[in-house]
Amino acid sequence: MIDNRLITFITLTRLKNYTKTAEKLHMTQPAVSQHIKYLEKYYSITLFQRKGRELIITKEGKDLLEYAKKMLSVSSAAEKNLREKRGSYHIGATLTIGGYFIPEILFRYLEARRSIGVSMEIGNTENVLKNLREGGIDLAVVEGVFDKKKYKNRLLIRDSLILVVSPENPLAKRRTVDIEEVLKERLILREEGSGTRKRFEAEAYLRGIDIKESVYMEIGSLNAIKKMVEMNAGVSVISREAVKREIGDGSLAEVEISGFDLEREFNFVWTADSYNKDFIEDFMEFCSGYISG
């Protein structure tokens, strides 16, 4: 693995701006400066000079850049080769996708690609994206809202959030309800940081509604939420994909929230500097083909 300070140096030579480099690498600007100062002290050279507002690389900096690029190339090739030999890649998925959507596709993918292995971890959107930034996973599949400017991304499929209630709840006899009626119920939601929670909160916020004060219970498990609603302990806003079976067998009832558009996206997300673009592209194409086929 190449030293992160050399990656900072290579990025700075390309962008010629400390602020842009910090944003690109998800670092602070002082951290970028510290990386450059460390390299200058370690090699006893000056890497950059300023001419007005322009950042200019020195002759010594150009020499180090050539070596750094070679080191990055060798490191990338080594990692790719070793990963291919041990057949190990890692994806992260948010709860709805990881629990109800991706498992069957992943099983079919591994049947078709027997020479490699793929592990999957499941968490909320914030935790999955944090792990992606830190290099713990190669590819994320997330639901709901995230900053698309910070990552490479591609749409997988669209999903909708729906209000689900017990068949015993009086709301089950209604086709539509107002959001005010929903907030009078015992509202059971995912924890803050989940894509589902963020999407519902965002839609409510557009109407000047803060749902936080109306939340009766927060639960990190979709199965637990469904069980609570089935027992008529409360109502929930949840992915249609996650409750298809329960709605089909009548253990849960779907009710439309009047005026609420709760469509959302499931997206592939990866970093621009990922070393495993071949795997990422292959897995995304397989998933898309499986869904459309």
JOPEMO-V47111 format. One record per residue. N is the residue number from 1. RES is the residue in three letters. D_LAST is the distance of its C-alpha to the last C-alpha in Angstrom with 2 decimals. Layout:
BEGIN
N&RES&D_LAST  N&RES&D_LAST
END
This chain:
BEGIN
1&MET&39.11  2&ILE&40.88  3&ASP&43.32  4&ASN&41.87  5&ARG&45.05  6&LEU&44.28  7&ILE&40.80  8&THR&42.64  9&PHE&45.06  10&ILE&42.43  11&THR&40.65  12&LEU&44.01  13&THR&44.97  14&ARG&41.82  15&LEU&42.04  16&LYS&45.88  17&ASN&45.90  18&TYR&46.37  19&THR&44.71  20&LYS&41.54  21&THR&41.44  22&ALA&41.81  23&GLU&38.95  24&LYS&36.70  25&LEU&37.45  26&HIS&37.63  27&MET&41.32  28&THR&44.58  29&GLN&46.76  30&PRO&49.62  31&ALA&47.33  32&VAL&46.50  33&SER&50.24  34&GLN&51.00  35&HIS&48.61  36&ILE&50.29  37&LYS&53.77  38&TYR&53.02  39&LEU&52.02  40&GLU&55.09  41&LYS&57.35  42&TYR&55.80  43&TYR&56.15  44&SER&59.29  45&ILE&57.98  46&THR&57.09  47&LEU&53.49  48&PHE&53.61  49&GLN&56.27  50&ARG&56.27  51&LYS&57.53  52&GLY&57.76  53&ARG&54.34  54&GLU&52.64  55&LEU&51.58  56&ILE&52.52  57&ILE&51.75  58&THR&54.88  59&LYS&55.49  60&GLU&55.26  61&GLY&52.02  62&LYS&50.58  63&ASP&51.68  64&LEU&49.98  65&LEU&46.83  66&GLU&46.56  67&TYR&46.97  68&ALA&44.53  69&LYS&41.80  70&LYS&42.42  71&MET&42.33  72&LEU&39.01  73&SER&37.54  74&VAL&38.89  75&SER&37.75  76&SER&34.16  77&ALA&34.10  78&ALA&35.65  79&GLU&33.25  80&LYS&30.18  81&ASN&31.76  82&LEU&32.80  83&ARG&29.50  84&GLU&27.75  85&LYS&30.46  86&ARG&30.22  87&GLY&26.41  88&SER&26.67  89&TYR&24.73  90&HIS&24.88  91&ILE&22.66  92&GLY&23.86  93&ALA&22.13  94&THR&23.67  95&LEU&24.29  96&THR&21.60  97&ILE&18.78  98&GLY&20.48  99&GLY&21.34  100&TYR&18.43  101&PHE&15.25  102&ILE&15.23  103&PRO&16.78  104&GLU&13.92  105&ILE&11.83  106&LEU&15.19  107&PHE&15.89  108&ARG&12.87  109&TYR&13.83  110&LEU&17.40  111&GLU&16.72  112&ALA&15.26  113&ARG&18.10  114&ARG&21.05  115&SER&23.65  116&ILE&23.22  117&GLY&23.46  118&VAL&22.26  119&SER&24.27  120&MET&23.45  121&GLU&26.09  122&ILE&25.85  123&GLY&28.20  124&ASN&28.69  125&THR&27.74  126&GLU&31.21  127&ASN&31.48  128&VAL&28.08  129&LEU&28.90  130&LYS&32.41  131&ASN&31.18  132&LEU&28.96  133&ARG&32.05  134&GLU&34.17  135&GLY&31.93  136&GLY&31.14  137&ILE&27.36  138&ASP&25.31  139&LEU&22.53  140&ALA&22.38  141&VAL&19.70  142&VAL&21.75  143&GLU&21.86  144&GLY&24.26  145&VAL&27.03  146&PHE&28.08  147&ASP&30.03  148&LYS&27.56  149&LYS&30.55  150&LYS&31.10  151&TYR&27.73  152&LYS&24.95  153&ASN&21.88  154&ARG&18.37  155&LEU&16.48  156&LEU&13.59  157&ILE&13.32  158&ARG&16.10  159&ASP&17.85  160&SER&21.11  161&LEU&24.26  162&ILE&26.03  163&LEU&29.49  164&VAL&29.64  165&VAL&32.88  166&SER&34.31  167&PRO&34.67  168&GLU&38.38  169&ASN&38.47  170&PRO&39.99  171&LEU&37.23  172&ALA&34.75  173&LYS&36.52  174&ARG&35.82  175&ARG&32.88  176&THR&33.79  177&VAL&36.23  178&ASP&37.84  179&ILE&37.38  180&GLU&41.09  181&GLU&40.58  182&VAL&37.81  183&LEU&40.15  184&LYS&42.83  185&GLU&40.66  186&ARG&40.43  187&LEU&37.50  188&ILE&35.62  189&LEU&33.41  190&ARG&31.89  191&GLU&34.30  192&GLU&35.05  193&GLY&32.85  194&SER&29.59  195&GLY&26.94  196&THR&26.99  197&ARG&30.78  198&LYS&30.93  199&ARG&28.63  200&PHE&30.71  201&GLU&33.94  202&ALA&33.07  203&GLU&32.35  204&ALA&35.59  205&TYR&37.52  206&LEU&36.78  207&ARG&38.78  208&GLY&41.56  209&ILE&40.64  210&ASP&40.88  211&ILE&39.15  212&LYS&40.63  213&GLU&43.79  214&SER&41.89  215&VAL&39.87  216&TYR&41.20  217&MET&39.34  218&GLU&36.98  219&ILE&34.78  220&GLY&32.48  221&SER&30.52  222&LEU&27.87  223&ASN&28.71  224&ALA&32.36  225&ILE&31.77  226&LYS&29.93  227&LYS&32.75  228&MET&35.40  229&VAL&33.94  230&GLU&33.58  231&MET&37.30  232&ASN&38.08  233&ALA&39.42  234&GLY&37.80  235&VAL&34.81  236&SER&32.01  237&VAL&29.50  238&ILE&26.29  239&SER&22.52  240&ARG&20.83  241&GLU&18.08  242&ALA&21.03  243&VAL&22.69  244&LYS&20.11  245&ARG&21.64  246&GLU&25.18  247&ILE&24.82  248&GLY&23.32  249&ASP&26.27  250&GLY&28.81  251&SER&30.14  252&LEU&29.37  253&ALA&29.59  254&GLU&27.96  255&VAL&30.40  256&GLU&29.89  257&ILE&32.18  258&SER&33.78  259&GLY&33.25  260&PHE&30.99  261&ASP&27.74  262&LEU&26.02  263&GLU&22.61  264&ARG&21.81  265&GLU&19.41  266&PHE&17.81  267&ASN&18.56  268&PHE&18.65  269&VAL&22.36  270&TRP&24.39  271&THR&27.84  272&ALA&28.77  273&ASP&30.89  274&SER&28.41  275&TYR&29.15  276&ASN&25.67  277&LYS&23.64  278&ASP&22.00  279&PHE&20.60  280&ILE&19.67  281&GLU&17.78  282&ASP&16.00  283&PHE&15.05  284&MET&13.92  285&GLU&11.70  286&PHE&10.18  287&CYS&9.77  288&SER&8.35  289&GLY&5.71  290&TYR&5.14  291&ILE&5.47  292&SER&3.82  293&GLY&0.00
END
